[in-house]
Amino acid sequence: MTTIVPAAAAADPATARGRFRAGVAVPSSGWAPGHTQANLVVLPRDWAWDMLLFGQRNPQPVPLLDVTDPGAVGTVLAAGADLRTDLPRYRVWRDGELVDEPTDVAALWTDDLVAFLIGCSFSFETALLDAGVPVRNIEQGRNVSMYRTDRACRPAGRLSGPLVVSMRPVPAALVATAVQVTARMPQVHGAPVHVGSPADLGIADLDRPDFGDPVELAPGDVPVFWACGVTPQAALMASRPPFAITHAPGHMFVTDVPDAAYRQL
Amino acid sequence: MTTIVPAAAAADPATARGRFRAGVAVPSSGWAPGHTQANLVVLPRDWAWDMLLFGQRNPQPVPLLDVTDPGAVGTVLAAGADLRTDLPRYRVWRDGELVDEPTDVAALWTDDLVAFLIGCSFSFETALLDAGVPVRNIEQGRNVSMYRTDRACRPAGRLSGPLVVSMRPVPAALVATAVQVTARMPQVHGAPVHVGSPADLGIADLDRPDFGDPVELAPGDVPVFWACGVTPQAALMASRPPFAITHAPGHMFVTDVPDAAYRQL
């Protein structure tokens, strides 16, 4: 996640996807504000059962917003979208190793592939700001801090791996508000999995995140941990399917769905 | 769903499952009150992808509480349970036709089978009563009324079928309360899909339900429709997998999970 809103960012989701399709290869933060952005994982049919079950068993880190039929290139989340071209940048994995970061994957797509679109914390950061909770990574112009924890996800078939969390420093008086706001959004990771005490999650040093940037705590801030959409990528790295495609970090799929659609009563 | 609480009903989930395992073959309503009961669908591995995706795409009628590994007989929802024996009665389906209603399915279980445990409206009826909303089918000692609608579920692979709804008459002044209470319980079907106007769902006559019993509306009651756990059975009947096992109507799987665990913030 980057926090600089590019001047050229499109306000409309279809226009944003069109620019990315045309080759614009920048992080998607700030594009089509108010519309849900999604993580992408694409796997061969043979591994799709494992990932679908991994999502069912680990809904906080892997909230599945849509799953495609094998070979399909569209999604109900975005009219007219093409998942092969409409993300700004992809990652290609072979046997769990990152092998390429192309701007489209049309040449790699086959009828054997199933795409998983997974909720993203971009949606709840907007809700936190709306509720008066400061988001320090945005204030500091940094990517959010993410950590591998010592908690294992519930395995599914051949897929297993650690729970990955994102951390946001929250003023102590606003922790309860942050819990309430995000608990109402289970499809974009929901309530925190942990508040305070990083050592209990096996995190030795908050200043050394496994992914993203270090984010400074202001005086009185408490570190609050949410399940993170990097979790399925960590499972892919640990479980080594022969082939996978994901979005590149921060280069998400822009859907037509308003963030508000994922806020519950 | 039957509404007569048997005098011999066990209060503890493990004891209830033990009685059913020993051959007691009665509806499970009233057993282990306060604990979530679940619908059961069991399919061969070859069809499991379709059902798992059907649940992902139709979470209101098919809220998946747990999905087992192929051949497993236990579930995280109930310590020490055996899904082959611990329901009071089962239904066995071949090519979409009901062929048997045994009290255990141990002889039919193979390493190829995957079990789906699906949320049930028993849980939210308790929550409605707690909130002061009368539940007419309970007052009238009848099974809830269920109807096939003219709305199709979103298909998944070979599985498709109509949305099935349950109807509960709710006093007009309490409709909003009923919506709020059940919206907080998305894993047991969540908010109503429709309030009033049965014809809009393709229901010609409320007095002639497709499943269950007719339930009378009191003066001032509005018919309120919730997505129903019979929906996956309707999809099995329509889509005709070669083999399936389900619970018999009203003869549910009693879990160890308190109903309150499925009430959200």
Interface residues (C-beta under 8 A of the other chain):
Chain A: A48 W49 L52 L53 G55 Q56 R57 L64 V67 D69 V76 R154 G157 Q180 A183 R184 P186 A191 Q264 L265
Chain B: A48 W49 L52 L53 G55 Q56 R57 L64 V67 D69 V76 R154 G157 Q180 A183 R184 P186 A191 Q264 L265
